[in-house]
Amino acid sequence: MQSILIKKLIIKNFKGVKALEVDFGNITNILGGNATGKTTIFDSFCWLLFGKDSKDRKDFEIKTLDSNGQAIHGLEHSVTGILEVNGEEIELQRILMEKWTKKKGLADKVFSGHETTYYINQVPAKQKEYNEKVDYILPDTTFKLISNPLYFNSIEWKKQREILLEIIGDIEQSNVINYKKELKPLEQLLSNNTQLEDFRKKVKAQISKYNKDKESIPFRIDECNNSIVEDDFKILESRRTTIQGGINALAKQIAAGDNSTERMKLEKELADLKLEYSTKFTKAKENVNEPLDELNIKISDKKYEISDLEHKIQILNRDKVDVEEAIKNADSAIIKHKEKQQSLREEWKQEFSTIFEFDEDEKFCPTCHREYESEQIEDIKDNAERYFDEIKTKKLNSINKQGKELGEKIKELEALTEDNNLKIANYTEKLDEYSLNITQLKTELEQLEIQKQSLNTDKTITFEGEQELVQAINELKSRIEEFKLTDTTELTNRKLNLEKELENINKRLGQIEINETLRNRIQELQEEERNIANEIAKLEGYDFLCEEFIRTKVELLEERINSKFKTVRFKLFEQQINGGLNECCEALIDGVPFSNANTASQINAGIEIINTLSEFYGVTAPIFIDNRESVNEIVPTESQLINLIVSKDKKLKIENEKEQEVA
């Protein structure tokens, strides 16, 4: 394992510390009251390596300030560190200096910014070389993880989880299934390398579709139920029998009024013809009622189709509004980016047009005011011009880079807008299609209602040979009247009234057959509903298996991760109210969430996490422990420890094997 130790830090004019030299051992205690500079030592080490303070900020105050809080100019701010990397000493130095330049027409030099210089083993280095060296020793991200006990638990939980899973590796799908016999059915369900996430999405989509289908069935059943006409059919049947008996009795009485043999013969023929007529009429009537039943079913189905399309239109309109809002936002962003591009073009032209001007005062020594030799002046001039060109090129490149980035953003937004316009066109096309379909369906429904009304109000029941049969019946009636010996008018009128009532009853009893057809349709829909419910139950069983798979994988992951730690435990998922699982990542200390634990527990848990991370990354680095006075005993670690301890000391005190007081 790679080992990194701090052997010495030399600090000059850094955050109020004028001069400080610190020698470090394996365990170094830095004591002092508040604002005595304990954290400054940690900040200086971070700045030496990465140009940031211990809170990962690049923009922080390094300079020494006067009593008015203003920076004292002309000071050189530096940190020098001697590190031991795998037994080899490496000296790093970072120096921040002010830049003062003499401008034409001004007597005094003017502050024009800062410059940073770098040294590796006392040899000047370019920034890139220096950063590459530091990154080779220890990358910035790794350093933060293994030098600060509180850092890991301060980063986003998703990043914590990612690091932990990187340490233990993922678990194969087949291993999870084989771990628990209840998951065995998933082997067949996840054949052909199907991933559980994809399978579960498919299952949930099918459940959603079936639920939607199931929701429509009660509506269709209600339509059928509303079309069923309730009547007291038993009473009607009884009444029909009574009326038929009355008609038969009256017919006999009427026939008894004529004793002529010829009349009786004619009456017999008339009865036969009427029976034939009644039989054919009943058959024709059945044929008329059959289309009405079919029409009722068609009307019910049309109403459902219209309702379904209206629901789809509602959803599409809502989605269309969302996409239109996205297009509006994208257009606004494109305008802003293009305005920024134009501003960058003007800035580029202005920068490109700048010309190098040599400061004549640079020909003279700033100390003795003697003019340099001509060759030396040329060198100064060349260096100044080269530096000018370098800065100019960097600025132009920076402007170009910003312009390209804006161009890429504009392209992305335009592509997004193009996609969204296609979506709008698709939505519009679908809406037009659905509206047209609804119009067509309503027209068809209206036609069906008209047909139904026609069948209900204008049911002309006829059959082949009807006119001839009616004519024959009428002729027989006329002939019978000729043989009439007695007045049977009253009997005939009573018989006609009964026949009209019988016709009305027969019409009402015809609803029995329609009701039966509708009830059969209801049974079909109920059977369909049961089948869908069974499918949903089966799919929900699959979804439960997926949930159990995830729960099992969680247990295995947590077991693997927690095996890497002695006392710290990690919770990777939390139970929802509905029984599902939500991803998370939270360190637990004796069952208490890290954020709720006391300072000592947090620090020791942080060091335990650092130990595991150091083992995984194969490197140990100095651990800076702030508020060390809050911890009685630190967990064992192979890393170098630097304890920042609040004490009553008014001056910074550093203890290794012997105590030294820093003035």
Secondary structure, DSSP 8 states (H G I E B T S, - for coil): -EEEEEEEEEEEEETTEEEEEEE--SEEEEEESTTSSHHHHHHHHHHHHHSS-TTS-SS---S-B-TTS-B-TT--EEEEEEEEETTEEEEEEEEEEEEEEE-TT-SSEEEEEEEEEEEETTEEE-HHHHHHHHHHH--HHHHHHHH-TTTGGGS-HHHHHHHHHHHH----HHHHHHH-GGGTHHHHHTTTT--HHHHHHHHHHHHHHHHHHHHHHHHHHHHHHHH-----HHHHHHHHHHHHHHHHHHHHHHHHT---HHHHHHHHHHHHHHHHHHHHHHHHHHHHHHHHHHHHHHHHHHHHHHHHHHHHHHHHHHHHHHHHHHHHHHHHHHHHHHHHHHHHHHHHHHHHT------GGGGB-TTT--B--HHHHHHHHHHHHHHHHHHHHHHHHHHHHHHHHHHHHHHHHHHHHHHHHHHHHHHHHHHHHHHHHHHHHHHHHHHHHHHHHHHHH------TTHHHHHHHHHHHHHHHHHT--S--HHHHHHHHHHHHHHHHHHHHHTHHHHHHHHHHHHHHHHHHHHHHHHHHHHHHHHHHHHHHHHHHHHHHHHHHHHTT-SSEEEEEEEE-TTS-EEEEEEEEETTEEGGGS-HHHHHHHHHHHHHHHHHHHTEE--EEEETGGG-S-----SS-EEEEEE-S-SS-EEESSSEEE--
